[in-house]
Amino acid sequence: MNHRARRLPRLAALTLIGGLLGALLGTGLSGCQSDADLAAKNQIPDEPPEALYNQGMAALQSGNIADATRFFEEVEKQHPYSAIAPQAEIMDAYAYYRGNRYDEAVAAVEHFLDLHPGNKAAAYAYYLKALCYYEQIEDVRRDQKTTEQALAALQEVVDRFPGTSYARDAALKIDLTRDHLAGKDMEIGRWYEGRLQYLAAINRFRSVVEKYQTTSHVPEALERLTECYLALGVTDEAQTAAAVLGYNYPGSTWYQVSYDLLKAKNLKPEKKPGSWLNDVF
């Protein structure tokens, strides 16, 4: 009796597990069949490349990005050697860009350039890639990896296609991108200075002065250098920073601040020999 009592629960458990497995397998098979049906339903039938391309354009114009990319990609799948295939590939990249799907857009651009490096649309492809990075530039308080990618991509447009409208627009965006990167260095420099870590702050402000001379942040960077050098007792560098600031930005309020700081210590703006600033300016 005890032996039988011990076996019944085990048999019941096996029966229960068997039932659950059967149910799961049945559900899995049912799901696979549904996925197959769905794939068959969404499959685009073979059509001439122009017809597929036109359907992609119609979807794009109506704002249906998902369908647009499907039709453009189908042109290459069904007709990879057709005359319209390269145009479909670049429109595929543009459709992803229009949908703010930047990673897919960049991948599509790179696919196009790998296959058609000498195509007449190559200039636009490089420009589109740069736009994908440029439009993702983050606030200066965030990581600036995308900003650096944008700067590199924009510079590539300028270098590869000088004199084009793409290069002219890229050059304008380069200035804004550099200003953004300089702003990031300024933010970090101010953070270090606020914690009395003057050497670390000087490195950031020096980076702005050396690498981003055409940006709007240079006057403040020179004034901050004056502050930090005075705090460290390096008066020659402080005087030189203020002198450079006064010579290049005489009307700047940052120069007045630097001048007052030096005056409070019975010093004046004056370029001193041996300063790294003499080489920069």
Buried (B, 14 or more C-beta within 10 A) or exposed (E): EEEEEEEEEEEEEEEEEEEEEEEEEEEEEEEEEEEEEEEEEEEBEEBEBBEBBBBBBEBBEEEBBEBBBBBBBBBBEBBEEBEBBBBBBBBBBBBBBBBEBBEBBBBBBEBBBEEBEEBEBBBBBBBBBBBBBBEBBEEBEEEBEBBBBBBEBBBBBBEBBEEBEBBEBBBEBBBBBBBBBBBBBBBBBBEBBEEEBBEBBBBBBBBBBBEBBEBEBBBBBBBBBBBBBBBEEBBBBBBBBBBBBBEBBEEBEBBEBBBEBBEEEEBEBBBBEEBEBEEEB
